[in-house]
């Protein structure tokens, strides 16, 4: 359970980071 939770939360961080990068590219 802890491992799955960790993986999903780090994946969320990873994708949030990509959203920020995408926004930076569009501006």
C-alpha positions as CSV (number, residue, x, y, z in Angstrom):
1,X,0.0,0.0,0.0
2,X,2.7,2.5,1.0
3,X,4.7,1.7,-2.2
4,X,1.6,2.2,-4.4
5,X,0.8,5.5,-2.7
6,X,4.4,6.7,-3.1
7,X,4.4,5.8,-6.8
8,X,1.1,7.6,-7.5
9,X,2.1,10.7,-5.6
10,X,5.5,10.9,-7.3
11,X,3.8,10.3,-10.7
12,X,1.5,13.3,-9.9
13,X,4.5,15.4,-9.1
14,X,6.2,14.3,-12.3
15,X,3.1,15.2,-14.4
16,X,2.6,18.5,-12.6
17,X,6.2,19.3,-13.5
18,X,5.5,18.5,-17.2
19,X,2.4,20.8,-17.1
20,X,4.6,23.6,-15.9
21,X,7.1,23.0,-18.6
22,X,4.4,22.9,-21.3
23,X,3.1,26.3,-20.1
24,X,6.6,27.8,-20.1
25,X,7.1,26.6,-23.7
26,X,3.8,28.1,-24.9
27,X,4.6,31.6,-23.5
